[in-house]
Amino acid sequence: MTDYSLVKEQLKSLLQCDDSQVEEYETYISNAVSCIEPLLKKPEDENDGRVVFLCAAKAYYQINMTNSSNDGVTSFKAGDVSFERDISALPNAKELYKTALNDCATVLNTDVFVFRTV
């Protein structure tokens, strides 16, 4: 199994947060690892740096998707107080995930068949 602590370290770097803050995203990390691991050609690649980064990039992308769709409010102003949410991170997170996925092309099975519906 991919080492969660390695994925957390990568995710901390992407989110620019500390240990206590990254704990909030445990579900995203777990989901990313469980989605990526079955795609590995060889189980021994589970802690390859590219795979670890791919897991972190997937978690980062999912976090950004969640944050961008929470309430639809990107800014408001009340007197002297103003709030503005930067939603530009989502496209960047998507591109980062795509790049990480391409970087793992040699260690992932990309010809997986999934039967979805009739």
Disulfide bonds with the S-S distance in Angstrom:
none
